[in-house]
């Protein structure tokens, strides 16, 4: 890949990468060699091999993408973690902010300069939509979901979920604050945080962006600030 084309960031540009987590055996073996000891231990904690492999490939791809921006080898990159587990770069000359999410074989990475950023992707699957919404969502969101046709509720729920989780990942607060973020409904092509902890002024300083994904997935990016330019690419391993 031409780094001059893909890996140049400005303060108002956001880069979003997507990838499929299916890899050849040789790629999987390579990714294992570039992970840290801590990442390898985390991979081993997964019960099922497919989940171990997804973690290894997702983190290995993150290292390969970040290495292009930082002009470091993938194995040289060092991460540090907040008290709630949000990763950031331990060595960061740019300064680069990033976030990643993966679900059911797909992964998304969001890269920015200086600003807090979060991203979430979810596979649309059958779960107890309304009971979960009543427990974790704001009343306006629950009422909107309840008004939808049954066949529309799954996609609506996961779109709302990715909005909230992307924001909480950007701030590093974790999922304890799902009800503190109210998303404007009905949902449209322009997503908007209506209130954060009942404060509409704070919400105005955040951007939500829908990410186009394969069918049966929903994904959203959240970043502090407004008026960004977004660039979207697919990462493909060069075997």
Number of C-alpha atoms within 10 A of each C-alpha: 10 7 10 7 7 14 16 11 15 12 11 15 16 21 20 22 18 21 19 18 20 15 15 11 9 10 16 17 14 14 21 20 14 20 22 17 11 9 15 17 11 13 21 16 10 13 9 10 11 13 16 17 21 23 21 25 26 24 24 24 21 20 22 19 17 21 17 17 16 17 11 13 13 21 16 14 20 15 14 11 12 10 8 10 12 17 18 16 16 11 14 13 8 12 12 19 19 24 23 24 20 23 15 15 15 20 26 27 27 25 25 24 18 15 18 21 28 32 32 29 28 22 18 18 12 9 10 9 19 17 11 12 20 16 12 18 24 16 14 14 23 20 15 15 24 16 11 13 9 10 8 12 18 20 20 19 22 21 22 23 22 23 29 29 25 28 31 23 26 23 16 20 17 16 14 9 16 21 19 17 22 25 24 16 17 12 14 9 7 10 19 20 22 17 17 19 13 12 13 13 11 14 20 16 12 18 20 24 19 18 19 12 15 10 8 11 19 24 26 27 29 28 24 19 16 12 9 14 11 14 12 13 13 12 17 13 12 6 7
